[in-house]
């Protein structure tokens, strides 16, 4: 196949190699690029096992874009030519026959049609496609060129990408279009273009040129803008600017190598053998499992990108805290967060949004400043990461949640903060666990791996829910239809205490769909959110913010229970409010709420 392969957003000087899957990787590179560059190149590669090709990146990480240009049969014919210049837009620049010479640069959103047949050794008829070397030079803006057969629709794919002042060549194979011509499009600014013909393919069975089609694009889409901080968020969320967590989060992925003779207490109570974990495998797995979770949870407003970095050797006295600290201090720009694991059999984790100050004007933009400045990051033990132990997207999503200022939620019954199965920041439902056979007699291991949604207040505080999607209950009787998490309807009903709106009761729809499909029951979940200083042990004392915020089930019958999830037909009273769940249609629940919420004592 003939491909246009582009490397973009590289974090290191590196190269890509492309070869047929199932064959030995060759020594040659197909693209070479530097940090931050976008470099395309045309590649002709045989098809390998399973109809696939393999792509190798040597150092750092890079997004890769692959566009298919055409294909060859197992037997083909190609006529190579002595390269001949068919076009040169620069002043006083010659071409092989004087045509398309010194025509002037192609302007913004400009298209130029170039005759390629009966010129430079290409015959006048019987030509199916031409092989060209296309060069962009003297560009006045960052832009790209697209080349395609005249008379066909312009494709999405680009053939050359370039920056201001750069000279960038690329080989292009393009079918011949109407009138024996090809078309060249420039997107932005102006650019001179040089086209040299290298050879041609006859019509028929030799080479089938295609309108370029994108086969692969590893780039993460830009997130949607955060919901604005309006009067409702200012009323309900203490220090809403601090908690705003919408944006693109570039997460550096590290693996700490724990020595076999470690003397650190943190590793003294687990299996002493060491796991084999590679950063690239972790980054790929997290992107495929945790990335989509947050994309759905945020409705596209938070987009994490996991980027493999490397290994960090630990000393015999080092533990998980030192592991995270070293990863944080090894992650400068462009990174904004850290996920580090280790080679131990620990399966727990911890994380932090980093440094915080009482004055919000001093706090960092966590999507701009690197971990080396913010101290932001998450550690997850190797047993919750390694593919052959208990890989748990829930464990990683939970710890990433802490880096978004999300606290635990709980029942308040047994002193633990890990007993609410309706919040990824606490526990998991007791069904839907991952399993792996351990023997031939039906034995198996199981572990929680599918993260449920987080509670609506966390998503609201993060800027993932608009003010218009929050209903307020202060007094009287109101009827509200609540939509499922990340839906377009009302996401939360909040009943703040009029005497202190920092504490409130919240209601949210939790149908048994999506991330909540493993719930034993669906309904309307009731929580009490308390940001009063007396509710927690907080450095800030005046209020509970960030991971200190207290969030508990409003009705708690048993640890790990669902008493706070109110089914259709239920009427209950909670701290001055009477709540009736009257209908369940699709993924929505309708509730009638009357009265005024009176907050319990802090901790009650």
C-alpha positions in Angstrom: 0.0 0.0 0.0 1.0 3.6 -0.5 0.5 5.7 2.7 1.1 9.2 3.9 2.4 8.8 7.5 2.5 11.9 9.7 4.2 12.2 13.2 2.9 15.1 15.3 3.1 16.3 18.9 6.4 14.4 19.6 7.8 14.8 23.1 11.3 13.8 22.0 13.6 13.7 19.0 12.7 10.3 17.5 11.8 8.4 14.4 9.1 6.1 13.0 9.7 2.8 11.2 6.9 1.2 9.2 7.0 -2.4 8.0 4.7 -5.4 7.2 3.3 -7.0 10.4 4.8 -10.4 11.1 8.2 -9.6 9.5 11.4 -8.5 11.3 11.5 -4.8 12.1 14.0 -3.2 9.7 16.8 -0.9 10.8 15.7 1.9 8.5 13.5 4.8 9.6 10.7 6.3 7.5 10.2 9.6 9.3 12.7 11.6 11.5 11.4 14.4 13.7 12.3 16.7 16.5 10.4 17.8 19.6 7.2 19.5 18.8 7.5 19.1 15.0 4.9 17.8 12.6 6.6 15.7 9.9 4.8 13.7 7.1 6.3 11.3 4.6 5.0 9.0 2.0 5.6 5.3 2.7 5.2 2.3 0.4 5.0 -0.8 2.5 4.0 -4.4 1.8 0.9 -5.7 3.6 1.8 -8.1 6.4 0.0 -10.7 8.5 -3.7 -10.2 9.0 -3.7 -7.4 6.4 -1.8 -5.1 8.8 1.3 -3.0 9.0 3.4 -2.2 12.1 4.5 1.3 13.3 7.4 1.7 15.7 8.3 4.9 17.6 11.8 5.0 19.1 11.8 7.7 21.8 9.2 9.6 23.8 5.7 9.6 22.5 4.2 10.9 19.2 0.7 11.0 17.7 0.6 9.3 14.4 -1.7 9.9 11.5 -2.0 7.4 8.6 -3.8 8.2 5.3 -4.0 5.5 2.6 -3.2 6.8 -0.9 -3.5 3.7 -3.0 -2.5 0.0 -3.4 -0.5 -2.2 -5.6 -1.4 -5.7 -6.8 1.1 -8.5 -6.2 2.5 -7.8 -9.6 2.8 -4.2 -10.8 4.6 -2.1 -13.3 6.0 1.4 -12.7 8.0 3.6 -15.1 10.6 5.6 -13.3 11.8 8.9 -14.9 14.7 11.2 -14.6 13.1 13.7 -12.2 11.7 16.7 -14.1 10.3 19.9 -12.7 6.7 20.4 -13.7 5.9 23.4 -11.5 7.8 26.1 -9.6 5.9 29.1 -8.4 9.0 31.1 -7.3 10.0 34.2 -9.3 12.1 33.4 -12.4 12.1 29.7 -11.6 12.2 27.4 -14.7 10.3 24.2 -15.4 11.1 21.4 -17.8 9.0 23.0 -20.6 8.5 26.5 -19.3 4.9 25.8 -18.3 3.6 26.5 -14.7 6.8 28.5 -14.0 7.0 31.6 -11.8 3.2 31.6 -11.3 3.4 33.1 -7.8 2.7 31.5 -4.5 -0.6 29.8 -3.7 -2.7 31.9 -1.4 -4.8 31.1 1.6 -7.5 28.5 0.8 -6.1 28.6 -2.7 -6.1 25.8 -5.2 -3.8 25.4 -8.2 -4.4 22.9 -11.0 -1.3 21.4 -12.6 -1.1 19.4 -15.9 1.1 16.3 -15.4 0.6 14.3 -18.6 2.6 14.8 -21.8 5.3 16.5 -19.8 8.7 15.5 -18.3 8.5 12.0 -19.9 5.0 11.2 -18.8 3.0 10.0 -21.9 -0.1 11.9 -23.0 -2.4 8.9 -22.6 -2.7 5.6 -20.6 -1.5 7.2 -17.4 -3.3 6.2 -14.2 -1.2 7.9 -11.6 2.0 9.8 -11.2 4.8 9.8 -8.5 5.8 13.3 -7.6 8.1 15.1 -5.1 6.1 18.1 -3.8 8.0 20.8 -1.9 6.5 23.7 0.1 8.9 26.6 0.6 8.7 30.3 1.8 5.4 29.8 3.7 4.1 32.9 5.5 2.0 30.9 8.0 1.8 27.4 9.5 -0.2 25.5 7.0 -0.6 22.3 4.9 -0.9 21.2 1.3 -3.3 18.7 0.0 -2.8 17.0 -3.4 -5.6 15.1 -5.3 -6.9 14.3 -8.8 -8.5 17.3 -10.4 -12.3 16.9 -10.7 -12.6 14.7 -7.5 -13.7 15.9 -4.1 -10.9 17.5 -2.0 -9.9 14.9 0.7 -9.5 15.6 4.4 -6.0 14.3 4.4 -2.9 16.5 4.0 0.3 15.6 2.1 2.6 18.2 3.6 2.6 20.1 6.9 4.9 23.0 7.4 5.7 26.0 9.6 6.5 29.6 8.9 9.7 29.8 6.8 10.2 26.1 6.5 11.0 24.1 3.4 9.3 20.7 3.5 9.3 18.1 0.7 7.2 14.9 0.5 6.7 12.2 -2.0 3.2 11.9 -3.4 1.5 9.3 -5.6 -1.7 10.8 -7.0 -4.1 9.5 -9.7 -4.4 11.7 -12.7 -7.6 13.7 -12.8 -9.7 15.5 -15.3 -7.7 17.0 -18.2 -4.6 15.2 -17.2 -4.3 17.4 -14.1 -3.8 17.2 -10.4 -5.0 19.9 -7.8 -2.9 21.4 -5.0 -4.6 23.2 -2.1 -2.9 25.5 0.5 -4.8 26.2 3.7 -3.3 29.3 5.4 -1.1 32.2 4.4 0.9 31.9 1.1 3.4 29.4 0.0 5.6 28.6 -3.0 5.2 25.1 -4.4 7.7 23.0 -6.4 6.6 19.8 -8.1 9.0 17.3 -9.7 7.7 14.1 -11.5 9.5 10.9 -10.6 7.6 8.3 -12.6 4.2 7.1 -13.6 1.8 4.1 -13.4 -0.3 2.9 -16.4 -4.0 2.7 -16.1 -5.3 -0.8 -15.4 -3.9 -3.3 -13.0 -0.7 -1.7 -11.8 -1.5 0.8 -9.1 -4.9 1.8 -7.9 -4.9 5.3 -6.6 -7.5 6.3 -4.1 -8.8 9.6 -2.8 -6.8 9.8 0.4 -8.6 8.3 3.4 -7.6 8.5 7.0 -6.9 5.0 8.5 -5.5 6.0 11.8 -5.2 9.2 14.0 -3.9 8.8 17.6 -4.6 12.4 18.5 -7.0 13.1 21.4 -9.7 15.6 20.4 -9.6 19.0 22.0 -12.0 19.2 25.0 -15.2 21.2 25.0 -15.0 24.5 26.9 -15.8 24.4 30.6 -19.2 25.3 31.8 -19.2 29.0 32.9 -19.0 29.8 36.6 -22.4 31.3 37.1 -24.6 32.3 40.0 -25.6 28.7 40.8 -22.0 27.4 41.0 -21.0 30.5 43.0 -23.8 29.8 45.5 -23.2 26.0 45.9 -19.4 25.5 45.4 -16.9 27.0 47.8 -14.1 28.5 45.7 -15.4 27.4 42.3 -12.4 28.7 40.3 -10.1 26.3 42.3 -12.3 23.3 41.4 -12.7 24.1 37.7 -11.2 21.0 36.0 -12.0 21.2 32.4 -9.3 20.9 29.7 -6.6 18.7 28.2 -4.6 16.8 30.8 -1.2 15.5 29.5 -0.3 12.7 32.0 3.3 11.4 32.2 3.3 7.7 32.8 6.2 6.2 34.8 7.1 2.9 36.3 9.2 2.7 39.5 11.5 -0.3 39.7 11.4 -1.6 43.3 14.6 -3.5 44.2 14.1 -7.1 45.3 15.9 -6.3 48.6 13.8 -3.3 49.4 13.7 -2.5 53.1 10.9 0.1 52.9 7.9 -0.7 55.1 5.5 0.1 52.3 6.7 -3.0 50.5 7.3 -5.3 53.4 3.8 -6.8 53.6 3.3 -7.9 50.0 4.6 -10.7 47.7 8.4 -10.0 47.4 8.5 -11.0 43.8 8.6 -8.1 41.3 6.3 -7.5 38.3 7.4 -6.7 34.8 5.6 -3.5 33.7 6.4 -1.3 30.8 5.4 2.4 30.7 4.2 2.1 27.1 1.9 -0.8 27.9 0.5 1.2 30.9 -0.1 4.3 28.8 -1.8 2.4 26.0 -4.0 0.5 28.4 -5.0 3.6 30.4 -5.8 5.5 27.2 -8.0 2.7 26.0 -9.9 2.2 29.3 -9.6 5.2 31.6 -9.6 7.8 28.8 -13.1 6.9 27.4 -14.4 6.8 31.0 -13.5 10.5 31.6 -14.6 11.5 28.1 -18.1 10.2 28.8 -18.1 11.4 32.4 -17.2 14.9 31.5 -19.2 15.0 28.3 -16.0 15.8 26.4 -14.9 18.6 28.8 -11.9 16.7 30.2 -9.5 14.8 27.9 -6.6 13.0 29.5 -3.7 11.8 27.3 -1.4 9.2 28.8 2.2 9.4 27.6 4.8 6.7 28.3 8.0 8.2 29.8 10.3 5.6 31.4 11.5 3.7 34.4 12.6 5.2 37.7 15.0 3.0 39.8 14.2 3.2 43.5 16.7 2.8 46.3 16.2 0.0 48.9 14.9 2.5 51.4 12.5 4.2 49.0 8.7 3.6 49.1 5.6 4.7 47.2 5.9 8.3 48.4 9.4 8.6 47.0 8.2 6.9 43.8 5.5 9.5 43.2 7.8 12.4 44.3 10.5 11.4 41.8 8.0 10.9 39.0 6.5 14.4 39.7 9.9 16.0 39.6 10.8 14.2 36.4 7.7 15.6 34.6 8.2 19.1 33.2 6.2 20.8 30.5 4.3 19.9 28.4 3.0 17.5 31.1 0.3 18.6 33.6 -0.2 15.4 35.6 1.5 12.2 36.5 0.4 8.5 36.7 3.1 6.4 38.2 3.0 2.7 39.1 5.7 0.3 40.4 6.8 -3.3 40.1 5.4 -4.3 43.5 2.3 -6.4 44.2 0.6 -3.6 46.0 -2.8 -2.7 44.6 -3.7 0.4 46.5 -3.1 4.0 45.5 -3.0 7.7 46.5 -3.0 11.0 44.7 -3.2 14.8 45.1 -4.3 17.8 43.0 -1.0 19.3 44.3 -0.2 22.6 46.0 -3.1 24.8 47.0 -3.2 28.2 48.6 -5.9 30.1 50.6 -5.8 32.9 48.1 -7.0 31.7 44.7 -5.0 34.3 42.8 -1.9 32.3 43.9 -3.2 28.9 42.8 -1.9 27.3 39.6 -3.7 26.5 36.4 -3.4 22.8 36.6 -3.8 22.4 32.8 -1.0 24.8 32.2 1.7 24.3 34.8 3.7 21.1 35.0 3.8 18.7 37.9 7.4 20.0 38.7 5.6 23.2 39.8 2.2 21.9 41.1 3.3 18.6 42.7 0.2 17.1 41.1 0.1 13.3 40.5 -1.2 9.8 41.3 0.5 6.6 42.4 -1.2 3.2 41.8 0.4 0.0 43.0 1.6 -2.5 40.3 -1.0 -5.2 41.1 -3.8 -2.8 39.9 -1.9 -2.1 36.7 -0.1 -5.3 35.5 -2.0 -7.2 32.8 -1.3 -10.5 34.5 -2.4 -9.5 38.0 -5.5 -7.4 38.6 -5.6 -4.5 36.1 -8.3 -2.1 37.3 -9.4 1.0 35.3 -11.4 1.8 38.4 -8.3 2.1 40.6 -6.7 4.5 38.1 -9.9 6.5 37.5 -10.3 6.8 41.3 -6.8 8.2 41.8 -7.0 10.5 38.7 -10.3 11.7 40.3 -8.3 12.9 43.3 -6.1 15.0 41.0 -9.3 16.7 39.9 -10.1 17.7 43.5 -12.6 14.9 44.0 -13.0 13.6 47.6 -14.2 10.2 48.7 -17.9 9.6 49.4 -19.1 7.2 52.1 -22.1 5.9 54.2 -20.9 7.3 57.5 -21.6 4.0 59.2 -18.3 2.3 59.9 -15.6 4.9 59.9 -14.3 4.1 56.4 -14.5 6.3 53.3 -14.6 3.3 50.9 -18.1 1.9 51.3 -20.3 3.8 48.8 -20.7 1.6 45.7 -22.4 4.4 43.7 -19.3 6.5 43.4 -15.9 5.8 41.6 -14.4 7.8 44.5 -15.4 5.2 47.0 -16.3 1.6 46.0 -17.6 -0.5 43.2 -20.8 -2.5 42.9 -20.4 -6.2 43.9 -21.3 -7.4 40.4 -19.6 -6.9 37.0 -16.1 -7.7 38.4 -13.3 -8.8 36.1 -12.4 -12.5 36.4 -9.5 -14.7 35.5 -9.3 -18.5 35.7 -6.7 -19.8 38.1 -6.9 -23.5 37.4 -8.6 -26.2 35.2 -11.2 -26.9 37.9 -13.3 -23.7 37.8 -11.2 -21.7 40.2 -10.9 -18.0 39.4 -9.7 -14.6 40.7 -12.1 -11.6 40.6 -11.6 -8.0 41.3 -13.5 -4.7 40.8 -12.5 -3.1 37.6 -15.5 -1.2 36.0 -15.7 2.3 37.4 -19.2 3.6 38.2 -20.0 7.2 37.7 -19.0 9.8 40.2 -21.6 11.9 42.0 -23.1 14.9 40.3 -21.6 17.4 42.7 -18.1 16.4 41.7 -18.9 16.9 38.0 -20.6 20.2 38.7 -17.7 21.5 40.7 -15.3 20.5 37.9 -17.2 22.6 35.4 -18.7 19.6 33.5 -22.3 20.6 34.3 -23.9 24.0 33.4 -25.9 26.1 35.8 -28.9 25.5 33.6 -28.6 21.7 34.4 -29.0 22.3 38.2 -32.4 22.8 39.9 -32.6 24.5 43.2 -35.0 23.7 46.0 -35.4 26.3 48.8 -39.0 26.0 49.8 -42.5 25.0 48.6 -43.1 22.1 46.2 -41.3 21.5 43.0 -41.3 18.8 40.4 -38.1 18.1 38.4 -37.1 15.5 35.8 -33.5 14.4 36.3 -31.5 13.0 33.4 -28.8 10.3 33.5 -25.1 11.3 34.2 -23.7 13.4 31.3 -27.2 13.7 29.7 -28.4 17.0 28.3 -31.2 17.4 30.9 -31.1 18.4 34.6 -28.2 16.6 36.2 -28.7 17.6 39.8 -31.3 19.0 42.2 -29.7 20.8 45.1 -31.4 21.9 48.3 -28.9 24.1 50.2 -29.6 25.0 53.8 -30.7 28.7 53.6 -28.7 29.4 56.7 -25.5 28.1 55.1 -25.6 27.0 51.4 -22.2 25.4 51.8 -24.1 22.3 53.0 -26.9 20.8 51.0 -28.8 17.7 50.0 -28.5 16.7 46.3 -30.6 14.4 44.1 -29.4 12.8 40.9 -30.7 10.2 38.4 -28.8 6.9 38.4 -30.4 4.5 36.0 -28.8 1.1 35.4 -27.1 2.1 32.2 -23.6 3.0 31.0 -21.1 3.2 33.8 -23.9 2.3 36.3 -25.0 -0.8 34.5 -23.9 -3.1 37.3 -26.0 -1.4 40.0 -28.5 -3.9 41.5 -31.1 -1.1 41.4 -31.7 2.2 39.6 -33.3 5.3 40.9 -32.6 8.7 42.4 -29.5 8.9 44.6 -29.5 11.3 47.5 -26.3 12.7 49.0 -25.4 15.3 51.6 -22.5 17.5 50.6 -20.9 19.4 53.4 -18.2 22.1 52.8 -18.4 23.7 56.3 -15.0 23.9 58.0 -16.3 22.0 61.1 -17.1 19.0 58.9 -13.5 18.0 58.2 -10.0 18.3 59.4 -8.9 21.0 56.9 -5.8 23.1 56.6 -8.1 25.8 55.4 -10.3 25.4 58.5 -13.0 27.9 57.3 -14.4 25.4 54.9 -13.8 21.9 53.4 -12.6 22.2 49.9 -11.0 19.9 47.3 -10.4 16.3 48.6 -11.4 17.5 52.1 -15.1 18.0 51.1 -17.5 15.7 52.9 -19.9 13.7 50.7 -22.0 11.0 52.1 -25.2 9.0 51.4 -28.2 10.9 52.7 -29.8 7.5 53.7 -27.5 4.8 55.0 -28.8 1.5 56.0 -25.8 -0.7 55.6 -22.2 -0.2 54.4 -21.9 -0.8 50.7 -25.7 -0.4 50.5 -28.1 1.3 48.1 -30.7 2.7 50.6 -30.0 6.2 49.3 -31.0 5.2 45.8 -34.8 5.9 45.8 -36.9 3.7 43.5 -40.1 4.8 41.6 -43.0 5.0 44.0 -40.8 5.8 47.0 -41.7 8.7 49.4 -39.2 9.6 52.1 -38.3 12.6 54.4 -34.7 13.8 54.9 -33.9 16.7 57.1 -37.0 18.8 56.4 -37.5 17.7 52.8 -40.2 15.3 51.5 -39.1 13.5 48.3 -41.3 11.4 46.1 -40.0 9.6 43.0 -43.0 9.5 40.7 -41.8 8.3 37.3 -39.0 6.6 35.4 -39.0 7.2 31.6 -36.1 6.1 29.5 -33.0 7.3 31.4 -34.8 9.9 33.4 -36.5 10.0 36.8 -39.2 12.5 37.9 -39.1 13.7 41.5 -41.4 15.9 43.6 -39.6 17.7 46.4 -41.3 19.9 49.1 -40.0 21.7 52.1 -36.7 23.3 53.1 -33.5 21.4 53.9 -32.1 21.8 57.4 -28.5 20.7 57.7 -27.5 18.1 60.3 -24.7 18.9 62.6 -21.2 18.6 61.0 -20.4 14.9 60.8 -24.0 13.9 61.5 
